[in-house]
């Protein structure tokens, strides 16, 4: 089946003296979305609400640094790159620009209404664009935020290296399973994430004082 609604997950923005630019991994994810649309051009042209949502604010910014200005956040930079590739001829392009985590990518996209009125099913799945190591955690969180599982989600994996320690990613998935157990709305999930983040910071401060 072809997914004619894609959710593209960012992988960082770099700020330096030359301004703000996407990391190579974020560029690769954007290119993967472009390649998928071109490979399924007929399906996108036939769809009544084809869209690609690029999601991300500034997840890897240094502590205390200001956010990038408007038009230079992760989702916006990915969308601009996709427009340069002509993707807006096949689908509506949107950007969610407030998120800093994978959970926030999903929850804020829902809160901002960027997925439209689409009903996702195995016949009409939601496409998830990211690196292979990231997709299992996205699927786990999409089940919490969107209530979607199995064939209602379609993986669009990015080719190319993006080394992430396997142990760290397994720990992140376990934390998602346990930390968000029983929660089913974006608002409740975001509240829990804020609480878990505050607790983690308190532990770091305590350990740092030893």
N, C-alpha and C positions, 0 to 999 in steps of 0.2 A: 504494500500500500504506500501511497505517497502522502507525506505530511505537507500541507500547504500553509500551515502556520508553524513557524520556527521560533524557538527561544534560544538565543545565542548568549552564552555566558562569558563574560570578560575574564581576562587573566592579567590585568594590571596596566597602569599608566605610569610613565616615567616623567618626572619633572626635572629639568636642568636649565642651564643658562639659555638654551635655545627654545625654551617653552615646554610644552607637554606633548608627549607622543605615546602611542601604544607600544606595549612590549611585543616582542616577536611572537609570543604565544597568543596574545590577543589578535594580532594580525592573522595568524594561522587559523584561528577560529572564524574570523570574518571571511577569509578566503574559502573555508569549508562550507559556510552558508551559501556563498556565491556559487560555488561549484555544484552544490546540491540543487539549487534553483535551476541552474542551467541544464543539469542532467534531467530535470523533471519539468521542463519548460511548458509542455502541453498541459500538464496538470495545474500549474500555477495560472496559466492564461484562462483555463476553464473555470477556476474557482471564483466564487462570488466575494470572498473575503480573505484572499491570500495576503498574508502579512509576515514580516520578519521583525522580531523584537530583539533589540540589542540591550543587554542589561548590565549595569555596573556603574558605580560612582568613582571612588578612588581607594580601592581596598588596600593598596600597598604604600600609601603615602606615609612619610615619616611621622612619628608621634609629635603632635603639636603643630604640624605644618598646616597652613590653610588649604581648603579644598581648591582644586582648579576652578577657574572662572567658567561661566556658562559657555557651552560649545566645546569645552576641552575635557569633559569627563568621559569616562570609559565608554559608556553607551553611545554618547554623541560622536566620539571619534570613530568608533566602529561603524556607526551608521553613515558617517561622512565617507569612510573608505568604501562601503558598499555602494553608495550613490556614485562614487567615481567609477565603479565597475559596472554601472548601469542597472543595478538591481531594482531600482524603483520603477523600471519598465514592466516588471513582472509581479510586484507585490508592494503593499503599503509597508513603509519602513518606520518603526517607532523606536524610541529609546527610553529606558528607565535609568535614571541617573543618581538615585539617592543611596543605593545599596552598597554595602561593604562586605557582605558574606553571601554564601550560596543560598541560605534560607531567605535572606533579605532580597536577593535576586528574584526569587519566586514570589514571596509574599507581597513585595511592593509592586511587582508587575500586575498581580491580581488587584491590589488596592487601587492602582492607577487605571484599571480597566483596559489594559493594553492588549489583552487577548481577545477583546471583542466579545461577540455573543456566540462564538463557536462552541459546539458540543463535541468533545473529543471521544472517539470510540475506536475500536480496532479497525474499522473501515475508514475512519478519518482521524488519524492519530496526531498528537502534538509532537513535533520534532524537537529534540534536545541536541544542541550543537556544543560539543566540548571535547576535551581529550579523553581517551578511554579510561584512564584512572579515575576521572572525576564523575563519569556518568552513573556508576552505581549509587553514589551519594546523592546525586541530583534526583535519580529515580526514587530513592527512599524519601527524600523531602517533598518531592512532587506528590507522593502518596498522601503525605500529611496535609500539604497546602491545598492541593487541587482534587484530592480524592481519586487520582488516576494511577492505574497500575497496569502491568503487563503490556499487552499489545496496544493499549490506548496511548502509550508512549513509544516513540520511535527514536532510537539512538542514531545520531549523525556524528560519528566519531571523526576526530581530527587526526590526520596522519602527521608524522614528524615528531621529533623528540620534545618531551616536556618532563624532565626527570623530577619525580616527587617520591620521597622515601615511602616505600610500601607500608612500613610499620606505622608511620604517621597518618597515612590515609585510612588504614584499617581502624586506628584509634578514633579518628574523626567520625567514621561511620558508626562505630559502637556508641560514641557519645551522642550522636543524633538519635539512635534507636532508644537509648535509655533516657536521655534528657527531654525528649519531646513525646514521651509515651502518653497516650490518651488525649493529646491535643489535636484539634481538627480545624481550627480557624486561623487565618493569617495573624489576626490580632493577638490571640492567645500564644501562638508560637513566637511572635516577636517579643512579647512580654517575657516569656520564659528565657529566650536568648539573652535579653538584657540582664535578667537575674543571674544567669549562668556566667555571663561576662564579668559582672561585678564580683561574683564569688571568686572567679579565677584571678582577678586583679588583686583581691584581698590576700589570697594565698601567695601570689607572687611577692607582694610587699612583705608578708611575714617571713617568707623564705629568704628574701633579700636582706632582711635585718639580721640574719644569723651570722 
